[in-house]
Amino acid sequence: MTVEVKVPSFGESVSSVVLVEWLKQVGDAVASGEELVEVESDKATKKCVSPSAGIVTKLLKAAGDSADVGEVIALIDEKAVAANAPVATPSAPTVAASTQSAASVGHVMPAAARALAEAGVVASQVTATGPGGRLLKEDVQRHVAGAAASAPATSTVVVKAPETKAAPAEPPRTIITKSSGERSEKRQAMSPIRKRIASRLKEAQTNAALLTTFNEVDMSAIMSLRKQHQDAFTERYGIKLGFMSFFVKAAVDALIAFPAINAEIQGTDIVFHNYCDIGIAIGGGKGLVVPVLRNAERMGFAEVELAIAEFAKKSQNGTLSPQELTGGTFTITNGGVYGSLLSTPIVNPPQSGVLGMHAIQDRPVARDGQVVIRPMMYIALTYDHRIVDGREAVTFLKRIKDCIENPVRLLLDV
């Protein structure tokens, strides 16, 4: 029976994907649930699995092609697996039985058929070693290699070598155009994720009234706290205590105090959320992704750190799910990990605010009339001025500063 392989659903907002790479080719055996093809939507990269065990008989799309959700992209023959079933063999097989050909049995696998055509060999000339008398691609290759090796040295035996069969035509995702000398140009199609990033960022600048306010934070207190408790924290939870969990907790504290920054505009209404779903911007292999910490107000420091570490791992191997990338009421981005000293982050619509963290630098600051050197970080809040007033934005950022410089507030809720 032929089974159709269809593009699975990626969530309500995803209608099409791009096929990145086929993990199986025509003639390959595939188990039920085995990874078959890697596809990419505008939200994530995902490996799709085979719905049934069998032999891949046809690929209807090439790598680089687009396909709609629910569209058939490959065919699998389940009957071919049935031919794999072990069969009874005589206790003392004759030479004829051991050299049973594929032609007499009739089980020539698709990959073997291609190899026969390429080598110019008749199936009846090849010994079939597959279960149930199936002729495998390896059988054909072994026959061709044996014929060449057994040719007499004084005579010439012509064996048609397998030709390289042209792969299905793929869209030119990368084109390099050279002009003169060492000068060249490279043209590459935007990936779905990059297109989505571009669309949303442009949407934010076009539809929202964005404004950014800045402040600076003395990181001495949390650096001292991390140093004091790092070993015990790591031993207990199996992960290091980072800076991001402090900023997530501080953001939750400030969002509860200033709910407009945790709200969004829908038409002519303002929708306030009684929960904090905080997106954490992560630079993945294929672009910036923003997985969401659901109900961050209920999470402890260890839960935040473990969740972020898992997001980072999934971002690198392309296994973030659409559900992990959708929603969010506020976003935190840390350009400091790349060395950024100061920036103006862009709001992720329909959210109304984004917090930007930056590099920590030792700088001279005034403390109690004295100039001292402290580890300082600039922080930035970009907000939608349609819903958030300047006073709220400035006070919100000041509250985050106070929480970071006096982290005991995060524990005592003051």
C-alpha positions in Angstrom: 0.0 0.0 0.0 1.3 3.5 -0.9 1.4 5.9 2.0 1.4 9.7 1.4 3.8 11.8 3.4 2.3 15.2 4.1 3.7 18.4 5.6 2.5 18.4 9.3 0.9 21.4 11.0 3.2 23.9 12.6 0.5 25.8 14.4 -2.3 28.1 13.2 -0.1 30.9 12.0 2.1 28.7 9.7 0.7 27.9 6.3 3.8 26.9 4.3 7.3 25.6 4.8 10.6 25.3 2.9 12.2 21.9 2.5 15.8 22.2 3.8 17.1 18.7 3.3 15.8 15.2 2.6 17.2 12.7 5.1 16.1 9.7 3.0 16.3 9.2 -0.7 14.3 7.1 -3.2 14.9 3.4 -2.5 15.9 3.9 1.1 14.1 2.0 3.8 12.5 4.0 6.6 11.0 3.0 9.9 7.7 4.4 11.3 8.6 7.6 13.2 12.1 7.9 11.7 13.2 11.3 10.6 12.5 11.8 6.9 13.0 15.4 6.0 14.0 18.7 7.6 11.7 21.7 6.9 11.8 25.3 7.9 8.9 27.7 8.6 9.0 31.3 9.4 9.2 30.4 13.1 11.4 27.3 13.4 13.2 24.4 11.7 11.8 21.0 12.3 12.5 17.4 11.3 9.4 15.6 10.1 9.1 11.8 10.6 7.7 9.1 8.4 4.1 8.1 9.2 4.8 4.5 8.3 7.5 1.9 7.7 8.4 1.1 4.1 10.5 2.1 1.2 10.7 5.7 -0.2 9.4 5.4 -3.7 9.0 9.0 -4.7 10.1 12.5 -3.6 7.6 15.1 -4.9 9.5 18.1 -3.7 13.3 18.9 -3.9 15.3 20.6 -1.2 14.7 24.3 -1.5 11.1 23.9 -2.6 8.1 25.4 -0.8 5.2 23.3 0.3 1.9 24.0 2.0 0.8 22.5 5.3 -1.0 19.2 4.4 0.6 19.0 0.9 1.9 15.6 -0.1 5.7 15.7 -0.5 6.7 12.0 -0.7 5.4 8.5 -1.2 6.2 5.3 0.8 5.6 1.7 -0.2 4.5 -0.4 2.8 4.5 -3.6 0.8 8.2 -3.4 0.3 8.6 -3.9 4.0 6.5 -7.0 3.9 9.1 -8.4 1.5 11.7 -8.1 4.3 10.0 -10.8 6.4 12.3 -13.8 7.0 11.5 -16.9 4.9 12.3 -20.5 5.7 15.4 -21.8 3.9 16.6 -25.4 3.5 19.1 -26.7 6.0 21.4 -27.6 3.1 20.8 -25.1 0.4 21.9 -26.0 -3.1 24.1 -23.8 -5.2 21.1 -22.8 -7.3 19.1 -21.7 -4.2 22.0 -19.7 -2.9 22.4 -17.9 -6.2 18.7 -17.2 -6.6 18.3 -14.2 -8.8 16.0 -11.2 -8.3 14.4 -11.8 -11.6 13.0 -15.2 -10.5 11.7 -13.9 -7.3 10.5 -10.5 -8.6 11.7 -8.3 -5.6 13.9 -5.7 -7.2 14.1 -2.7 -4.9 13.9 0.8 -6.4 17.5 1.6 -5.5 18.7 -1.7 -7.0 16.7 -1.0 -10.2 18.4 2.3 -10.6 21.8 0.7 -10.0 21.0 -2.0 -12.7 20.1 0.6 -15.2 23.2 2.7 -14.5 25.5 -0.3 -14.7 23.8 -1.8 -17.8 23.4 -5.1 -16.0 20.4 -7.5 -16.2 18.8 -8.5 -12.9 19.1 -12.2 -13.6 22.9 -11.9 -13.7 23.0 -10.6 -10.1 22.9 -12.7 -6.9 20.1 -11.5 -4.6 21.1 -11.6 -0.9 18.2 -9.6 0.6 15.6 -11.3 2.8 12.9 -13.0 0.8 15.1 -13.0 -2.3 15.1 -9.2 -2.6 17.7 -7.7 -4.9 19.5 -4.9 -3.1 21.5 -2.0 -4.4 24.5 -3.4 -2.6 24.1 -6.7 -4.6 24.4 -4.8 -7.9 27.4 -2.8 -6.7 29.1 -6.1 -5.5 28.4 -7.7 -8.9 29.9 -4.8 -10.9 33.0 -4.7 -8.6 33.5 -8.4 -8.9 33.2 -8.4 -12.6 35.9 -5.8 -12.9 38.2 -7.6 -10.4 37.9 -10.9 -12.2 38.8 -9.6 -15.7 41.9 -11.4 -17.2 45.0 -9.2 -17.3 45.5 -10.0 -21.0 42.1 -9.1 -22.2 39.9 -6.1 -22.0 36.6 -6.4 -20.2 34.3 -3.4 -20.4 32.1 -2.9 -17.5 29.7 0.0 -17.6 30.5 2.1 -14.5 27.6 3.7 -12.6 27.0 7.2 -13.9 26.3 10.0 -11.5 22.6 10.7 -11.9 21.6 14.3 -11.8 19.7 15.3 -8.7 16.3 16.9 -9.0 16.6 20.6 -9.9 16.6 22.9 -6.9 15.9 26.6 -6.8 19.1 28.6 -6.9 19.1 29.5 -3.2 22.7 30.7 -3.5 24.1 32.3 -6.6 27.7 33.7 -6.8 28.3 36.1 -9.6 31.9 37.0 -10.3 33.0 40.1 -12.2 36.7 40.8 -12.6 39.8 40.0 -10.6 39.1 39.1 -6.9 35.8 41.0 -6.8 32.6 38.9 -6.5 29.0 39.1 -5.4 26.9 36.6 -3.6 23.1 36.5 -3.8 21.2 34.3 -1.4 17.5 33.8 -0.9 16.1 34.9 2.5 15.1 32.0 4.7 11.5 31.9 6.0 12.8 32.8 9.5 14.8 35.8 8.2 11.7 36.9 6.2 9.6 36.7 9.3 12.1 38.6 11.4 12.2 41.4 8.8 8.5 41.6 8.5 7.8 41.8 12.2 10.6 44.4 12.9 9.3 46.6 10.1 5.8 46.1 11.3 6.9 47.4 14.8 8.5 50.5 13.3 5.6 51.2 11.0 2.6 50.7 13.4 4.0 51.6 16.8 5.2 54.9 18.3 8.5 53.6 19.6 10.7 55.5 22.1 13.7 54.4 24.1 14.8 55.4 27.6 18.1 54.5 29.2 19.7 54.0 32.6 22.8 52.3 34.0 23.1 49.6 36.6 25.8 48.8 39.1 26.3 45.1 38.9 28.4 44.8 42.0 25.6 43.3 44.2 24.5 40.5 42.0 28.1 39.7 41.0 29.0 39.3 44.7 25.8 37.3 45.3 26.6 34.9 42.4 30.2 34.4 43.6 29.0 33.7 47.1 26.3 31.1 46.2 27.5 29.8 42.8 28.9 26.5 43.9 25.9 25.6 46.1 23.5 26.6 43.4 25.3 24.6 40.7 25.6 21.6 42.9 21.8 21.6 43.8 20.4 22.4 40.4 23.0 21.3 37.9 23.3 24.7 36.2 25.1 27.9 36.9 23.4 31.0 38.3 23.5 33.6 35.5 22.6 37.2 35.2 19.5 36.6 33.0 17.5 35.1 35.9 18.0 38.2 38.0 16.8 40.4 35.1 13.8 38.2 34.5 12.8 38.4 38.1 13.4 42.1 38.1 11.3 42.5 34.9 8.4 40.5 36.5 8.5 42.8 39.6 8.4 45.9 37.4 5.7 44.6 35.0 3.4 43.9 38.0 4.0 47.4 39.2 3.4 49.0 35.7 0.9 46.7 33.9 0.6 48.9 30.8 4.1 47.8 29.7 2.8 44.2 30.0 -0.3 45.0 27.9 -1.0 45.3 24.2 -3.3 47.2 21.8 -6.0 45.3 20.0 -7.9 47.6 17.7 -9.1 50.4 19.9 -8.8 48.4 23.1 -6.0 47.9 25.6 -5.6 44.3 26.7 -4.0 43.9 30.1 -2.4 40.5 31.1 -2.4 39.2 34.6 0.5 36.9 33.8 4.1 37.6 32.6 5.1 35.5 29.5 8.6 36.8 28.9 10.4 36.2 25.6 14.1 35.7 25.8 15.9 36.7 22.6 18.4 34.1 21.5 20.8 34.2 18.5 20.2 30.9 16.8 22.0 29.4 13.8 19.4 30.7 11.4 18.6 34.0 13.0 17.2 35.6 16.1 14.5 33.6 17.9 12.5 34.6 20.9 11.2 31.5 22.9 8.8 32.4 25.7 9.0 31.7 29.5 5.4 31.1 30.3 4.2 32.4 33.7 7.6 33.8 34.6 6.0 35.3 37.7 5.7 31.7 39.1 9.3 30.6 38.3 12.3 30.5 40.6 15.8 31.4 39.7 16.8 27.8 38.9 13.6 27.3 36.7 14.5 30.3 34.7 18.1 29.3 34.2 17.2 25.7 33.2 14.5 26.9 30.8 16.8 29.4 29.1 19.6 26.8 28.8 17.1 24.4 27.1 15.9 27.1 24.7 19.5 27.8 23.7 20.2 24.2 23.0 17.0 23.8 20.9 17.8 27.0 19.1 21.2 25.6 18.0 19.8 22.3 16.8 16.6 23.8 15.3 14.1 21.9 17.5 12.2 24.8 19.0 8.5 24.2 18.6 6.1 26.9 17.2 4.3 26.9 20.6 7.6 27.9 22.3 8.0 30.8 19.9 4.5 32.3 20.0 2.9 34.7 22.4 4.8 36.6 25.0 3.9 39.8 26.8 7.3 41.3 27.2 10.8 40.6 25.8 14.4 40.7 27.1 17.4 40.8 24.8 21.0 40.8 25.8 23.3 42.4 23.3 26.0 42.4 25.9 27.0 38.8 25.1 28.2 40.1 21.7 30.0 43.1 23.2 27.3 45.7 22.6 27.7 48.7 24.9 24.5 50.5 24.1 21.6 49.9 21.7 17.9 50.7 21.1 16.0 47.3 20.9 12.9 47.1 18.8 9.6 46.0 20.3 8.3 42.6 19.2 4.7 43.3 18.2 2.0 43.2 19.5 4.0 43.7 22.8 4.5 47.1 24.2 8.0 46.9 25.6 11.4 45.3 25.3 14.3 45.5 27.8 17.9 45.6 26.4 20.8 44.4 28.4 24.4 45.3 27.4 28.1 44.6 28.2 29.4 45.0 31.7 32.3 47.4 31.9 34.4 48.7 34.8 33.8 52.5 34.9 34.5 55.3 37.3 31.4 56.3 39.3 30.7 58.6 42.2 29.8 56.9 45.5 29.5 58.9 48.7 31.6 61.7 47.3 34.4 59.4 46.1 35.2 58.2 42.6 35.3 54.4 42.6 35.5 51.8 39.9 32.4 49.6 39.5 31.1 47.0 37.0 28.4 49.0 35.2 25.8 48.0 32.6 23.7 50.3 30.4 20.1 49.1 30.2 17.5 50.3 27.7 13.7 50.1 27.5 12.0 50.6 24.1 8.3 51.1 24.6 5.2 51.8 22.5 4.3 55.4 23.4 0.7 54.9 22.3 0.1 52.9 25.4 3.0 53.7 27.8 3.7 57.2 29.0 7.2 58.5 29.5 6.8 58.7 33.2 5.8 55.0 33.4 8.7 53.9 31.2 11.3 55.8 33.1 10.0 54.7 36.5 9.8 51.1 35.2 13.4 51.1 34.2 14.4 52.7 37.5 12.6 49.9 39.3 14.6 47.3 37.4 17.8 49.2 38.3 16.8 49.2 42.0 16.0 45.4 41.9 19.4 44.6 40.4 21.4 46.9 42.6 19.5 45.6 45.7 18.6 42.0 44.8 17.2 41.3 48.3 14.1 43.1 47.0 13.4 40.2 44.6 13.2 37.9 47.6 11.3 40.1 50.0 8.9 41.6 47.5 9.5 45.2 48.6 
